[in-house]
Amino acid sequence: MALAGLGTDTTGSLRVPAALCGVVALRPTLGAVPTAGMVALAWSYDVVGPVARTVEDTAILWSVLAGGEAKRRDTRLPRVGILDELLAGTAHPVSEAVRKIAVALDAELVELEQLAHTEAVHTIVFTCEASAYHQEWFARERKHYSQVVRERLELGRTIPAVDYLRAQQARRLFVEEFERTMEDEGLAALLAPTTLDVAPPLSGDQYAQRPILLSAVRPLSQTGGPVISIPAGTGDDGLPVGVQLAGRRGDEAALLQLAASL
């Protein structure tokens, strides 16, 4: 229907649909693309990024968004780490796709101690910021919000400010650990699944499906750096599988080059 498009990604709204549909999506570095004029969800996570059929098309659109040509790097494959914790609970087609890419890249296992806290951090920061931004609209138009969104916004109003601030502090610790690990190990990217399984049935239980769709993208939304989801084959039923590569802040060009080589 289209060569490419733009989307927003707070938790994973670019990467998850891309993975389920067999296309490419780039979550850029936080703040790299202006968000003026868009309706915020959680302002310290919200980004605007490209989605396209191929990495090449994504890179072309990114060069426009970034205001210039993407710089080419050397052609050697860089060092890549793999976040083993994010493979927990993955269905066979997903774990097999990640394994094959990890072998191709000779990826090394990486452990991030602060990763265990990212789900709680994201839930607190996300719900507080969304509740604050939507406060006036929600008071007037509550019945027009979907049940899932209503519940998130109502939860955000019950969380004390001190918990929000502590969550932001914990988030900072994770970002610092991520950046320190990338630097100390000389890594260009970390590899992880995008979703834990292929696309679920449309008629399924939304609440049961959310962990399958979001548990792998949520931690990497914390880093502030670019994350790209690329197609990685299909499952036995022909449904697409996607994997993520998370890079260093401001280094979309290197991430795109790695994705293109894959």
Secondary structure as GFF3:
##gff-version 3
##sequence-region A 1 262
A	DSSP	beta_strand	4	9	.	.	.	ID=ss1
A	DSSP	alpha_helix	15	21	.	.	.	ID=ss2
A	DSSP	beta_strand	24	27	.	.	.	ID=ss3
A	DSSP	beta_strand	47	52	.	.	.	ID=ss4
A	DSSP	alpha_helix	55	65	.	.	.	ID=ss5
A	DSSP	beta_strand	80	83	.	.	.	ID=ss6
A	DSSP	three_ten_helix	84	87	.	.	.	ID=ss7
A	DSSP	alpha_helix	92	105	.	.	.	ID=ss8
A	DSSP	beta_strand	108	110	.	.	.	ID=ss9
A	DSSP	three_ten_helix	113	117	.	.	.	ID=ss10
A	DSSP	alpha_helix	118	133	.	.	.	ID=ss11
A	DSSP	alpha_helix	135	141	.	.	.	ID=ss12
A	DSSP	three_ten_helix	142	144	.	.	.	ID=ss13
A	DSSP	alpha_helix	147	156	.	.	.	ID=ss14
A	DSSP	alpha_helix	161	185	.	.	.	ID=ss15
A	DSSP	beta_strand	189	193	.	.	.	ID=ss16
A	DSSP	alpha_helix	206	214	.	.	.	ID=ss17
A	DSSP	alpha_helix	217	220	.	.	.	ID=ss18
A	DSSP	beta_strand	227	234	.	.	.	ID=ss19
A	DSSP	beta_strand	240	247	.	.	.	ID=ss20
A	DSSP	alpha_helix	252	261	.	.	.	ID=ss21
###
